[in-house]
């Protein structure tokens, strides 16, 4: 008679127990390794975001300038025709 369900072997139990016992040691080590990496990714994203904000502001300003020039030309043409 088997005491373990199908698919659950002594090897699987040993791996699970090892994971449970090593987790308190491994998780802090992984945290100290990945924290600087995650911080760098966030810094890069912030720098990219700020750069995009500046680029969008410049594009908006250029578009407003072009629109103002076009309105001035249309207004000048209308005044000249009358």
Buried (B, 14 or more C-beta within 10 A) or exposed (E): EEEEEEEEEEEEEEEEEEEEEEEEEEEEEEEEEEEEEEEEEEEEEEEEEEEEEEEEEEEEEEEEEEEEEEEEEEEEEEEEEE
